[in-house]
Amino acid sequence: MVESGVTGAREAPPAYAVEVGTEPLDRPARNSVGGWPCLDDGQEWPECFCGDRMALFFQFDVPADVEHFAGDHLLVFHCLAHNDASDPQLVDGLLVPRYWDAPQPPFPRPFWRALLQRRARRPRPEAEPSVRALPLTLRPFPDTPGPLGTSAFKVGGTPYWAQYPEYYTCACGTDLAYLCQVPEGVDFAVHPGLPEQPYSVRADTCQMFLGNEIYLLACPAHCDPAALWPVNQH
């Protein structure tokens, strides 16, 4: 694309559609909804402030041509007992120190955790018990050129903002970079017999952040595996 006031063309950033399969997984896979989380050695399975272990909603290896995060392993967890929108806490224009653990009024801490793991070589022996394990496929696709990308479950490309662009600066002083987008209203199937998620649409599915559009921004400096912020819009 050609930017105003800039001579020459600039290629659109590589984009990958994240496609959810239908055949349940019966073994670990690095790209999955639910399943067996691939965590760095010493990285604990995240817990919510309520004491419940967070559910693994999805994970995948970031493709090698996605700027800043090539080869990282992204995992996104969310509590099934708490469901709300994210609320950035700022001080002097920066996200507060350890913003991934900062209070989320009215909650004392976040009810989600996103992780970029750089040495996640082995999956955990135990699978996510609530979210049904399904395969994910990352397929290259031509994201819409221009200031707005395509609204899709995708990694890389250009964020398609439902309202207005939101960008934040990490507490370490590095500007967060866009990594991944999950469209509004995406449902994740859960195993039968679980308590219904607050504000969920159906008893057999769950959502993240009230089903809002989600834009995952991450710290290119990799100052902490949890240095990611989930922007929510609708």
N, C-alpha and C positions, 0 to 999 in steps of 0.2 A: 504494500500500500504506500501511498505518497502522503507524507505529513505536511501540513500547512507550513510554509516558510522553510522547508527543508528540500534541498536539491537531491534528486535521485529517489529510488524506490527502496522500501524496507520490507523484508519478508515478514509475513505473519508468523508469530511464534508457533512451534509445533503443538498440535492438539491431539488428544486421544479420547475417544468416546469410551466411557466405562459401561460395559454391557453386562447385565446380570443374567446368568443362565437359569435354567429351570430344573435340571437334574440335581438332586441333593448330593452334596459331597459326603463321601464316606471315609475320606483320608485327608491329611493336611494338604493345603495349597496356599501358596504365598499370595495369590490374588483371590480374595473371597469376600462374600458377605458372611458374617459370623465365622464359624470354623475355628481353627487352631491358631492363636495369635503368634506371630513371629516377633519375639521381643529380644532385645540385646541381653546378654548375660548380666544378671544383677538388676534388670528392670522388672519391677513388680507389676502384676496385673492391677490396673488402677482401681481405686475404691472411691465411692461417693462420700460426701460428708456424712451421709446417713448411716454409713457402715456397710452398705451393700456393695458388692463388687459390680463395677460397671459392665454393661454388655458391650461386646465387640460388635459394632455395626458393620464395618468393612475394613479391609486392608489391601494394599497392593504395593508392588515395586514401582517406583517412579521411573519412567523410561529415560534412557541415557541421553536423549537430546532435549530434555526439559531443563531450562536454565536454572541454576542455583541448587537444584535438588536431585540431580541425576544420580540414580543408583540408591537413593534413600528408600527406606521402607516406611510407608505411611500407614498408621493405624488410627482409627477413630472410634472412641468409646463414648457411651452415653448411659446415664442411669435410667432404668425403666420405671423407677418410682417417682422421679422428678422430671418435669418437662416444662421448659420455659424458653424464652429468647435470651440471647447473650446480651450483656450490658458492659461495654468497655469502661474500665476505671483508669482515669488519666491523672497525671500530675506533671505540671510544667510542659504539657504537650506530648509527653511520652506515656506509654502504657506503664502502669505502676510496676515496681520490682516484683518478680515472680507472679505476673498477672495471671498465669495459668492456675494459681492457687488463691488468688485474691477473692474477697467476698463478692458474691453476686446477689445483691439485695432482692428478695428478703432472705436469701440463703447465705450461710457463713462461708461457703466455698463453692466453686463451680461443680456442676453435676455432669460434666463431660471431661474428657481428656483426649487430645490429639497428640500423637507422638511421631517424630521422625527418627527412626532407628537406623544406625549406620553399620551395625555389626550383627544384624538379626539373621543368623545363619540357620538356626534350628527352631522349629515350631514347638510350642508348649505341648506337653503330652495330653493335657485336658482341653477339650473343645469348649467353645462358648455354649452354655447350656440353654439359653433362651432364644436367641435369634437363629433361625434356621440356616444351616450352612449351605451356601450356593456358590458356584464358581463365578468369578469375574473375568471378563476379557477386555483388554485395552486395545482398541482398534484405532489406528490413525485415521483422521478425517479432516477435511478442509474447513476449519472454523471460519465463520463469516468475517471477511475483512472489514476494516473500519473501526470506529471507536467502540462498537458493541460487537461482542462475539455471539455465539449461539447459546441459547438457554438449553443446557443439556447436563447430564451427569458426565463430567469430563475432568481430565487433568491436563494442565497446560492450556494453550490457546489464550483467548482474551475473555475476561469475565463479562457476562451479560448482566449488567446491573438492573435490578427490578426498579430501583428508585434513583439513587445518585451514587457515584463512585465513593467508596470509603477506603481510606488507607491509614495505617497507623505506624508509629515508630516504636520498635521494641525498647524495653527498658535499657538494653545495652547500647542504644543509640543508632541501631541499624534500622533502616526502613523495611518493614515487612513486605514481602513479595507475594503476589497471587500464585497459588498452587493448584487449587481444585475447586470445582463448583458442583453442588448437589441441588437440582431444581426443587421448586416448591412442591409440596405434596407427595414426595417419594415415600412409599410404604416399604417396610421391611417385615417379612413374614416371621412370626414367632411360633414356637411349639404350642400345641393346645394345652389348656388347663392352667395357664399363667394368669395372675391378676391383670386386669385390664389397665393399660397405661393411662395416666391422667391426660385428658384432652385428646385422646386418640380417636381415630375415625372408626376403627373396627376392633373387635376383641382379638382377632387373629393376626393383627399387624401392629407395628409400633413405628414411631417417627422420631426424628431428632429436631429439637428446637421448635416444637409446636408445628412442624411441617413447613417452616419458613424456607425461603431460598437461602442457601448456605454458601459462603465464599470463604474458603480456608486460606488465610494469609500466614506465611511462615517466615522465620528469621533466616535470611541467607547466610548469616554468620554462624548459624548452628550453635548459638550460645548455650542452648539447653535443648534436650530432645523434646521438651514440651512447649518450646517457644513458638506456638502457633495461636492465631486468634480466629474464631469462627464469626465472621460478620453475618448477621441475619437481616433479611429484607423480605417484604411481601408486597 
